[in-house]
Amino acid sequence: MPAKLIHTCVRVRDIDAAVRFYEALGFERRGRLEFETAYNVYLGLPGDGDTLELTVNRDREQPYDLGEGYNHVALEVDDLAATLAALRDATGVEPEKPPYRPGGRDDLPLIAFVQDPDGYRIELIDGAFATPQDAPR
């Protein structure tokens, strides 16, 4: 079952401070994707894909608990249904909910979230995935 690590997501309150920090580590700002109650800013290292997703939940004022700041690691899989079946057969793990298109957007692939034995969320993305970006505002 071939897989490919796509990106890691963390939730941030101050996007400007977070981008500054990651840019100081060599990351490049790549783009942004809007949702109704949140937005994602994508970054990546030179020569690599958009491997870091910073999620800003609108109207969030309190700092995140460290355990709540982690959101997920994303993996691109060849066949989401087959991967979920193999995972269920091997470990008994079921997706949090049936596969869906995030934000109800038809231009995005089907995804599903599962949890590893420690409760860390893993996003499984059906097929090849180029991180989409909304036009700049």
C-alpha positions as CSV (number, residue, x, y, z in Angstrom):
1,M,0.0,0.0,0.0
2,P,2.2,2.9,-1.2
3,A,1.8,6.2,0.6
4,K,3.4,9.6,0.4
5,L,3.6,12.2,3.2
6,I,1.9,15.4,2.0
7,H,1.9,17.9,4.8
8,T,1.7,18.5,8.5
9,C,-0.9,20.8,9.9
10,V,-0.8,23.0,13.0
11,R,-3.3,25.5,14.3
12,V,-2.0,29.0,14.9
13,R,-3.6,32.2,16.3
14,D,-1.2,34.8,14.8
15,I,-0.5,33.9,11.2
16,D,2.0,36.7,10.7
17,A,4.1,35.6,13.6
18,A,3.9,31.9,12.6
19,V,4.9,32.7,9.0
20,R,7.8,34.8,10.2
21,F,9.0,32.0,12.4
22,Y,8.9,29.3,9.7
23,E,10.4,31.6,7.1
24,A,13.3,32.1,9.4
25,L,13.7,28.3,9.3
26,G,13.8,28.4,5.5
27,F,10.2,27.8,4.6
28,E,8.6,29.7,1.7
29,R,5.0,30.9,1.7
30,R,3.2,29.1,-1.1
31,G,-0.5,30.0,-0.9
32,R,-3.7,30.1,0.9
33,L,-7.0,28.1,0.9
34,E,-10.2,29.7,2.4
35,F,-13.0,27.9,4.2
36,E,-16.1,29.3,6.0
37,T,-14.7,29.4,9.5
38,A,-11.0,29.0,8.9
39,Y,-8.2,29.3,6.4
40,N,-5.0,27.5,5.6
41,V,-1.6,29.0,4.7
42,Y,0.8,26.6,3.0
43,L,4.5,26.7,3.3
44,G,7.3,24.5,1.9
45,L,11.0,24.2,1.8
46,P,12.9,25.1,-1.4
47,G,12.7,22.2,-3.9
48,D,9.9,20.4,-1.9
49,G,6.2,20.5,-1.9
50,D,3.7,22.4,0.4
51,T,4.6,20.4,3.4
52,L,3.4,22.6,6.2
53,E,-0.2,23.8,6.6
54,L,-0.9,26.5,9.2
55,T,-4.6,26.6,10.0
56,V,-6.1,29.8,11.4
57,N,-9.6,29.4,13.0
58,R,-11.3,32.7,12.7
59,D,-12.3,34.4,16.0
60,R,-9.9,32.2,18.0
61,E,-8.5,34.4,20.8
62,Q,-7.2,31.8,23.4
63,P,-3.9,30.0,23.0
64,Y,-4.2,26.4,22.0
65,D,-3.2,23.6,24.4
66,L,-0.2,21.8,23.0
67,G,-2.3,18.7,22.6
68,E,-5.0,20.7,20.7
69,G,-2.6,22.6,18.5
70,Y,-1.7,19.4,16.6
71,N,-4.2,18.6,13.9
72,H,-3.0,16.0,11.5
73,V,-0.4,14.5,9.2
74,A,-1.6,14.0,5.6
75,L,-0.9,11.0,3.4
76,E,-1.6,10.6,-0.3
77,V,-2.9,7.1,-1.0
78,D,-3.5,5.3,-4.4
79,D,-7.0,4.2,-3.5
80,L,-8.8,5.6,-0.4
81,A,-11.4,2.9,-0.2
82,A,-8.9,0.1,-0.5
83,T,-6.6,1.8,2.1
84,L,-9.5,2.2,4.5
85,A,-10.5,-1.5,4.0
86,A,-6.9,-2.7,4.6
87,L,-6.6,-0.5,7.7
88,R,-9.9,-1.8,9.1
89,D,-8.9,-5.4,8.4
90,A,-5.4,-5.1,9.9
91,T,-6.2,-2.9,12.9
92,G,-9.9,-2.5,13.3
93,V,-9.5,1.3,12.8
94,E,-12.5,3.0,11.1
95,P,-12.5,6.6,9.7
96,E,-13.9,9.3,11.9
97,K,-16.7,9.7,9.3
98,P,-17.2,8.5,5.7
99,P,-14.9,9.9,3.0
100,Y,-15.9,13.4,2.0
101,R,-14.7,16.5,0.1
102,P,-13.4,19.1,2.5
103,G,-15.6,22.2,2.9
104,G,-18.0,20.7,0.4
105,R,-15.7,21.8,-2.4
106,D,-16.1,19.7,-5.6
107,D,-12.6,20.7,-6.7
108,L,-11.0,18.9,-3.8
109,P,-10.3,15.1,-3.6
110,L,-12.1,12.8,-1.2
111,I,-10.4,12.6,2.2
112,A,-10.9,10.6,5.4
113,F,-9.4,11.0,8.8
114,V,-8.3,8.1,11.0
115,Q,-6.5,8.0,14.3
116,D,-3.3,6.1,15.1
117,P,-3.1,4.1,18.4
118,D,-2.1,7.1,20.3
119,G,-5.0,9.2,19.0
120,Y,-3.0,11.3,16.5
121,R,-5.1,12.2,13.4
122,I,-4.0,11.1,10.0
123,E,-5.6,12.5,6.8
124,L,-5.8,10.1,4.0
125,I,-6.1,11.8,0.6
126,D,-7.5,9.9,-2.4
127,G,-5.0,9.9,-5.3
128,A,-2.5,12.4,-6.5
129,F,-2.8,15.7,-4.6
130,A,-1.6,19.1,-5.6
131,T,-2.4,21.5,-2.8
132,P,-5.1,23.8,-4.1
133,Q,-4.9,27.6,-3.6
134,D,-7.5,30.3,-3.7
135,A,-6.7,33.5,-5.6
136,P,-5.1,36.2,-3.4
137,R,-7.5,38.7,-1.9
